[in-house]
Amino acid sequence: MAAVPAAARKALPTIVFTVLVAVAALWQREALLTGVHALAGADMRWLLVAALATLALWPTSVFMLRGSIPADTSARQLFALQLAVPAIGLVPAASLLLRLRFLRRTGLDHAGALASMALMGFAALMVRVPLVVVAVLAAPSLMSRNGAQPPWHDLGARAGRTWHHLVGDNPWRTAGFVAAGVLAVAVLAGLSALALNRRVRAHGGWRHQFTRVRHVRTNALSAWKSVAATAFRPRRAAALWICALIQPLLMVVALWAVLHAVGANLSLPDTFVVELVTVALAPLLPSPNGVAAKEITIAAGLTAVAGLTAGVAVGAALGFRLLTFWCQIPLGLASFAYLNHRRAI
């Protein structure tokens, strides 16, 4: 019976976020309807360009995964895996388990499979971080050019007004707020310490943790050897790193084409700034596989950073996500069935 409340607690952020998305959709229903109409009347030639950029993502995903695996695997199964991951990723943590099970079936041990996944994630992270930094640095100039302001531009002034309204010039009220904050931090720290101690005792106590650390160190060394054996193969390393660089650029091209399809003539460098900044912000929202979170952040970025109207921004965000995610769900489910039939997962 205890598993149900635990599962409910884990799903609570997603449930709350879903409710907030529904409320926001009702609140901004006019912009949503305008976006749907803009997408319905989109230029099919530009949508074709966006579709071609999306299709080009598929082979790059296959080569990127192949570059992170030390063993030779079937290209057909790798292709099916990359299609299945987004669809199965609608269930939290399912995509990681799917990749881990696939790699274990290819003959890798648990440490080697984790090392392969870590290598792929490391390559994507090391390529995207500089791109995101460049986009963030370029965002203020784009905003000043368009006359746009982010929602947080007057956050400090609003916080100061709120604090003055609550506290004013009363020192006793200020001391009370400070004491309440210190007490809340102390209570949270105590509860966290108790939870940590209970968890450690449930896994053999503090002495047993040293043994676990030694096992983790041994597994880490084994995983490092597996990573090094793969990362320093010239062909595999080239496939991994080049495809890791191409993927975010193809996403930028897809968004740029969708923007032109709905009538927003945003330049390619400006689209680069918006797409990279919004992709960096989307994981901050508790949503499985970025469902609704990426649509919201892209639409918000196009209005707050690029200065587009809400209706056009919503239409571009919906069209972009339909091409790069939602339309691929049926193919992903079919690919998952294929991999299960071939006993590859």
N, C-alpha and C positions, 0 to 999 in steps of 0.2 A: 504493500500500500504506500510505502514511502517513496517509491519510484515515480508515482504520478505527480505529487507536489514538486519534486525535483525537476521533472521534465517541464512542468508548467512554469516553474521559475525561470528555466533556461529560455523558454519561448516567450516570456513576458515582454522583453524589449521589442521583439518582432511584432507581437500583437499590438502593443502600444503604438509602434511606428505605423502599422497598417491603419489603425484608427485615425491617426493624425493625417495620413495621406488621404484617406476618404474625406475627412473634414476639410482639408486644403483644396481637394478637387471640387467640393461643393461650394467653397468660398470663392474659388477662382473659376467657376464654371463658364463664365463668359470667355475668359482667355483660353480655356480648354476647348470650347466649341469653335472658337476662332482658329485655334491651331489645327483641329481636326479638318476644318474646311480648307485651310491652307494646304494641308497635306493631301487632301482629296484632289485639289487642283494643281498638284505639283507637276513640274516639267519632267516627263518620263526620260528624256535624254540624260538629264543630270542624275536621276535616280539610277539609271543604268550604269553610270560611272561609279556611283556609290556602291552598287551591287558588285561590280567588278573588283573594286578595292576590298570589299568584304570577302569575296571569293579568294582573293590573293592571300588573305590571312590564313586560310586553311593549310596550304603547303608549308608556309613558314612555321606554323605550329607543329606540323609533323617533323620538319627538319630540326626544329629547336628541341623537341623531345628526343629525337634520335641522337642528337649531339650530347645529351645528358645521360644516355644509357650506355654502359660499357659493353653490353652484349648486342649481338645482331638480332633484330626483330623484324617481323613482317610489316612492311610499309602500309599494307591494307589495314592491319589491326591498329597500327598507330594512328592512321587517319580516322578510323572508327572511334578510337579512344578520345581523340581531340574533339570530335563532334558530340560524343556522349557526355563529356565533362560539364559543359554549361547546362544541359538539361537536368542531369542528376544533381548539379550544384544547387538547384532549387531547394533541396533538403540540406540543412546546415551540416557541414563537414563531410557530406557524402562524396564530393568530388575528390577530396584528399584520400579517403578510403578506397575509392575506385582506382585511382592511380597507384596507390600502394599495393592493392591486390593484383593489378595488372603486372606491375614490376616483379612481384613475387612469383607470378606464374611464368615469367620469362627466365627464371633461374636465379635471380638475385636473392641474397639473404635479406633479413629485415634491415640490417644496418646499411647494406648496399642500396636497397630500395629507397630508404630515407635519404641517403647521400645523393642519389640521383635526383630526387625531388628538390633537395636543398640546392644542388648545383643549378638546376633550371630556375628556381626562384631567385637565387643570387645573381644570375646573369640578367634576369629581367629587372631586378632592383637596381643593379649597378648601371644599367643603361638608362633606366627611366629617371633616376634621381637627378642626374645633370640636366636632362630635358625639362623636368619639373622646375628646377632652380632657375633655368633660363626663362621659362614661361612666367614664373612668379616675378622675376625681376623686370620682365617686359610688361606685366599687367598694369602697373600704375601709368605708364605712358599711354597705353591703349585706352585706359579709362579717362585720362585727362583729354585725350583727343576726341573722345565721343561725348564728353561731358557727363559721364556716368559716375555714380558714387555707390560704394558698397553699403549694405545695410548697417554695417558696424562703424561707419565713419564718425558718428556722434555718440558712440557707446560710452566714452568716458564722461561726456557732458551729461548724458542721461543718468549714468550711475551716480554722478555727483549730485544731481537734483534729487534723485530718489533717496540717497543717504541724508541729505539736508532735510528732506521732508519727514523722514522717519526719526532722525535724531535731533536735528536743529543745533542749538547751542547748549543743550542740556548735558553736562558732564556725567551725571548719574546714568542717564540713558545710554550714553556712549560706553561707559564702563560695563553696563549690563549686557550690551551686545557683544563686547569683547569677551566677557566672562562666559557667555553662552557659547560663543565660537570655540573658545579653549576647551570647555567641557565637552562639546560635541566631538572635537578632534580626539580628546582623551578617551572618550567612550568608544569611538570607532577603532582607535589603536588597540584598546584592551580586547574588544571583540575579535579583531583580526588576530591578535596573539593567541587567544584561546582557541580559535578555529584552527590556526596553524599547529598548535600543540596537539590538539585532538587528532588532526590528520596524520601527524608524524607518529603518534602513539598507535594509531590504527594500522600503520605500516611497519611495525617492529620497533618503534622507539628511536631515540636520537642516535644510539650506538649503531643501530642497523643502517643508518643513513651513510656512514663512512664506507660500509661494504657496497652500498648502492652507488656511491660516488666512484669507487674503483671500477665497478662494472660499467658505469657510464663512460669512464675514461677509456677503458678497453674498447668499447663499442665505437667511441668517437675516433680512436686511432684507426680502427678498421674501416670506418666510414671515410676518413680522410684519405686512406690509401686507395679506396675505390674512386673517390672524387679525383684524386691526382692522376690515377690511371686513365680516367676518361678526359679530364680537362686538358691534358697535355698532348692529346692526339690531334695533330694539326687539322685534319678534315673535320673531325667532330667538334673541335673548338671553334673552327670557322663557322660551321653550320649553326652552332649554339649562339654565338655572339652576334653574328650578322643578322640572323633572324630575330634575335631579341631587339636589335635596333630597328629593323624594318617594321615590326609589328605596330608600335605606337605611331609611326609615320603613316602607315596605311589607315589607321583609325582616324588620323587627322584628315587625310584625303577623303575618307568616307563622309565625315561630318561636313567638310567643306562642300562636297558635291550636294549633300542633302540641303544645306543652306541655300545654295544657288537654285535648287529645285523649288524651294518655297518662296523664292524671290528676295532673299537676303544676299546681297553681293558682298559678302565678307571676304577679305583677302585671305590667302593661304597662311601667311605668317600670323595674322590675327586669329584665325581658326586654330592654329597651333597653340597659341597662348591660352585660349579658352578651353580647348579640349584637355590639355595637360593639367591645367589648374583644377578643373572640375573632376577629373579622374583622381587627382590626389585627395580631393575633399570627400568624394563619394563614400569611401570606406568608413568615414566617421559616423555614418548613419547605420543603425542596427537593422540591416535588411539582408535576407539571404541572397547571395550572389549579386548584390547591388540592385535587386528588383525594386523599382520605383525610386530608389535613391539616386541612381545615375540619371534617370529622366529629370528628377527635380534639380540636381546640381547642374546639369547641362543647361536646362532652361533658365535657372537662376544666373548662371555664368554668362549666358548670352544676353541677358537683360542688364545685369549689374556691371559686367566688364565690357561687353561689346556694344551696349546701348541699344539693342534691338527691342522692338515692341514685344509685349508678353505673348500675344497670339502667334507671331512668327517664331519666337523662341520655343514655344511649346510644340508647334508643328515640326520644327527641325529636330527637337529632342525625341519626339515620338517616332518620326521617320528613321532617325539614326538608330534608335534602339530596336525598332522593328526589323531592320536589316541585319544588324550585328548581333542580335540576341533572340528576339521572340520568334522570328521566322525559322530559326534553326532548332527550336525545341522538338518539332516532330522528327526531324532528321536525327537529332540526338537520341531520342527514345528508340528509334529504329536501330541506330548504331549500338546502343546498349543491349538490345535484344540479340543483335548479331554477335557481339562479343560474348554474351552469355551462352549462346548456342554453340559457339566455337570453343567454349570452356577456356576463354582467355582471361576471365575475371572470376 
